Amino acid sequence: MRQEIPQVDFAIIGGSGTYGSNFPEDLNFPGLKILKSNLFFDTPYGESPRFKLFIFEDKKVLHVKIHGWRKGVKRGQASLQLFWVLKKAGVKKVIAEGGVGSINHLLNPYDLVVSSDYLDFSLRKDIELSSDYLLAMRQAVCPQIRSNLIKAARLGNVDGTGRVFERGIYAVTDGRHFESPAEIVMLGRLGADIVGQSMCPEVYLAREIAACYARIDIVVNYAEGVVEDWQHDTLSKIFHQEAPQMGKILLYALSNIKLDQECNCPQLR
């Protein structure tokens, strides 16, 4: 039976940062209630990824794990399914999180970065829900959500291991493989601080549906050729050990994000 898409103002796109936990139930926050789980929706791009609907402090939220990526579905297709649902739901604010590699030698595993801009080296250039808008990316991420993520990170990371960085340039590559050392050198010379695979096309699609978007990422490894080789067990340890901290940060930020338009993100299209 086809499920109706609920009307909500907020969405959280989960990534590697909360992958090691059952977000948000594991946090047991007051004012948090799961309304529906295992939600799937029909979209023009195929069946959507699994969503969860919850309410937190009177804010209804749609949550999806690991960016909607799953086996048998191309990542670009998964992003279209995800943001088609968010558009139909009327989402106005999108928070995303994930795990990244550090290119900047000042960044260590466990550090948190609230990205201020991006470099898109993915090949997914034609992913769009429509061609109705010319997207302006001069303000790549929402300053209001960024500000709340920074405050939440400083509050919620008290028990965390890493530091909090208020800005950084996120280089986007396709994956699923990691980059070569030569590619990392190139990205660093172009100004990238971190490297990952999810900020694009999410940032474009959020702009297309007139939703504000910002993200926070945890450094889970040094990028190839930086400081030292990464180890699988270290990645796994970070995913599971730091997931509760990332979850707290997301809910702290959500608590303080207001629907009052303090930015001009929807007009940048």
C-alpha positions in Angstrom: 0.0 0.0 0.0 1.3 3.4 -1.0 2.2 5.6 2.0 1.3 9.3 2.1 4.2 11.7 2.5 3.8 13.6 5.8 4.1 17.4 5.9 7.1 18.4 7.9 9.4 21.5 8.1 12.7 19.7 9.0 14.8 16.8 7.7 18.0 15.2 9.0 20.1 13.3 6.5 22.1 10.8 8.4 25.6 9.7 7.4 28.6 7.9 8.9 28.5 10.1 12.0 25.3 8.4 13.4 25.7 5.1 11.5 26.8 3.3 14.6 23.6 4.1 16.6 19.9 3.9 16.3 19.2 7.6 15.8 17.4 9.3 17.5 15.8 6.7 19.8 19.1 5.7 21.5 19.5 9.2 22.9 16.4 9.1 25.0 16.0 12.9 24.8 12.9 14.4 26.6 10.4 15.7 24.1 11.4 13.1 21.5 8.8 10.7 20.1 9.0 8.3 17.1 5.8 8.7 15.1 6.5 6.2 12.3 9.3 4.0 11.2 10.0 2.0 8.0 8.4 4.6 5.7 8.8 4.1 2.0 7.4 6.3 -0.7 6.8 6.0 -4.4 8.8 8.6 -6.4 9.3 9.2 -10.1 12.8 7.9 -9.6 11.9 4.6 -7.9 11.0 3.6 -4.4 12.5 5.9 -1.8 15.0 4.9 0.9 13.6 4.1 4.3 12.5 7.1 6.3 11.7 7.7 10.0 9.2 10.3 11.2 9.7 11.7 14.7 8.7 14.8 16.7 11.1 16.7 18.9 10.0 19.7 20.9 7.0 20.1 18.6 9.1 19.9 15.5 8.2 17.2 13.0 11.3 15.7 11.3 11.9 13.2 8.5 15.1 11.2 9.0 17.0 9.0 6.5 20.1 6.9 7.2 23.4 7.0 5.2 22.1 9.6 2.7 19.6 7.2 1.3 22.4 5.2 -0.3 21.8 1.4 -0.6 22.8 -1.5 -2.7 21.4 -1.7 -6.2 20.6 2.0 -6.4 23.0 4.5 -7.9 23.9 7.2 -5.5 22.6 10.0 -7.8 19.3 8.2 -8.1 19.1 7.8 -4.3 19.6 11.5 -3.9 16.8 12.3 -6.4 14.4 9.9 -4.5 15.4 11.5 -1.2 14.9 15.1 -2.2 11.8 14.4 -4.2 10.2 13.2 -0.9 11.6 16.2 1.0 10.1 18.5 -1.7 6.7 16.9 -1.4 6.9 17.0 2.4 7.5 20.8 2.3 10.8 20.6 4.1 12.3 24.0 4.7 15.4 23.1 6.8 17.9 20.3 6.1 20.7 19.2 8.4 23.2 16.6 7.1 26.1 14.8 8.7 28.8 12.4 7.6 32.3 11.1 7.9 35.2 12.7 6.0 38.9 12.4 5.4 41.3 15.2 6.4 43.3 16.9 3.7 44.4 19.8 5.9 47.2 18.6 8.1 45.8 20.6 11.1 42.8 18.2 11.2 42.9 14.9 13.1 40.5 12.0 13.3 37.6 12.7 15.7 37.6 16.5 14.8 34.3 18.0 13.8 34.0 20.4 10.8 31.1 22.6 10.0 31.7 23.2 6.3 31.5 26.7 4.9 31.9 25.8 1.2 32.7 23.0 -1.2 34.6 21.9 -4.3 32.6 19.5 -6.5 34.8 16.9 -8.2 31.9 14.4 -8.5 30.7 13.3 -11.9 27.1 13.6 -10.9 26.5 17.0 -12.7 23.1 16.4 -14.2 21.2 15.5 -11.1 18.1 17.7 -10.8 14.5 17.5 -10.0 13.6 20.1 -12.7 15.4 22.6 -14.9 13.2 25.5 -13.7 15.8 27.3 -11.7 19.3 28.6 -12.1 20.9 27.9 -8.8 23.1 30.6 -7.2 25.7 29.1 -4.9 27.4 32.2 -3.6 26.1 31.4 -0.2 26.6 27.7 -0.4 25.3 26.7 3.0 22.7 28.3 5.3 24.4 30.6 7.8 21.5 30.1 10.3 21.8 26.4 10.4 25.7 26.6 10.3 25.6 28.9 13.4 23.4 26.5 15.3 25.5 23.5 14.3 28.6 25.3 15.6 26.9 26.2 18.9 25.5 22.6 19.2 28.9 21.1 18.5 30.6 23.1 21.2 27.8 22.1 23.6 27.4 18.5 22.6 31.0 17.6 22.1 32.0 18.1 25.7 32.5 14.4 26.1 33.8 13.9 22.6 37.4 13.3 21.6 37.9 15.8 18.8 38.0 19.6 18.3 35.3 21.8 16.6 36.2 23.7 13.5 33.8 26.4 12.4 34.7 26.5 8.7 36.2 24.3 6.1 36.1 23.5 2.4 34.6 20.1 1.6 35.9 18.4 -1.6 33.3 16.1 -3.1 34.4 13.0 -5.0 32.4 10.1 -6.4 33.7 7.0 -4.6 33.1 4.4 -3.7 36.8 4.0 -3.7 39.0 6.5 -1.7 41.2 9.0 -3.6 44.8 8.5 -4.6 47.6 10.4 -2.9 48.0 12.5 -6.0 44.4 13.4 -6.1 44.6 14.5 -2.4 47.6 16.7 -3.2 45.6 18.3 -6.0 42.6 18.9 -3.8 44.7 20.4 -1.1 46.4 22.8 -3.4 42.9 23.9 -4.6 42.0 24.8 -1.0 40.1 21.7 0.2 40.3 20.9 4.0 38.3 17.7 4.0 37.1 15.1 1.4 33.9 13.2 1.2 31.2 11.9 -1.1 27.9 13.3 -0.1 27.7 17.2 0.1 27.0 17.2 -3.6 24.4 16.8 -5.0 22.7 17.3 -1.7 23.6 21.0 -1.5 22.3 21.6 -5.0 19.0 19.7 -4.5 18.3 21.5 -1.3 18.7 24.8 -3.1 16.4 23.6 -5.8 13.6 22.8 -3.4 14.2 26.2 -1.7 15.3 24.5 1.6 18.1 25.7 3.8 21.0 23.2 4.0 24.1 22.9 6.2 26.1 20.0 7.6 28.6 18.8 10.2 31.1 16.1 9.6 33.4 14.1 11.7 37.0 13.3 10.5 37.3 9.6 10.5 40.6 9.2 8.7 43.6 11.0 7.3 43.2 11.3 3.5 45.5 9.2 1.4 49.1 10.4 1.7 48.3 12.6 4.7 50.2 12.0 8.0 49.6 8.2 8.1 47.7 5.4 6.5 44.1 4.9 7.8 43.0 1.6 9.4 39.6 -0.1 9.1 39.4 -0.7 12.8 40.0 3.0 13.5 37.1 3.9 11.2 34.8 1.4 12.9 35.8 2.6 16.4 35.0 6.2 15.5 31.7 5.3 13.8 30.5 3.5 17.0 32.2 5.5 19.7 31.2 9.0 18.4 27.7 8.3 17.2 26.0 9.3 20.4 27.9 12.6 20.4 26.9 13.4 16.8 23.3 12.5 17.6 23.3 14.9 20.5 24.7 17.7 18.3 22.0 17.2 15.7 19.2 17.4 18.3 20.8 20.4 20.1 21.0 22.2 16.7 17.5 21.2 15.8 16.2 22.5 19.0 17.4 26.0 18.2 16.8 26.3 14.5 13.8 28.6 13.8 11.6 28.7 10.8 11.8 32.5 10.7 13.8 33.2 7.6 17.0 34.8 8.8 18.8 34.0 5.5 18.0 34.4 1.8 18.7 30.7 0.8 15.3 30.2 -0.9 15.9 33.3 -3.0 19.2 32.0 -4.4 17.6 30.1 -7.3 
